[in-house]
């Protein structure tokens, strides 16, 4: 999710001035993107498909967010 008042840079976004990101403002767009298959969430070796399901995280569990993008010409 691109926070407001940022510019796109290689591998992400840069804040024009350092500040805290408002999690409340970022929650709704993130939930909408997840519901629309905008990204995948992997916890360990399993894909998260239901955000209401509790997940037990052990020390060292890897959580991965994969942004899905359409390929050109397809």
Secondary structure, 3 states (H helix, E strand, C coil): CCCCCEEEECCEEEECCCCCCCHHHHHHHHHHHHHCCCEEEEECCEEECCCCCCCCCCCCCCEEEEECCCCCCC
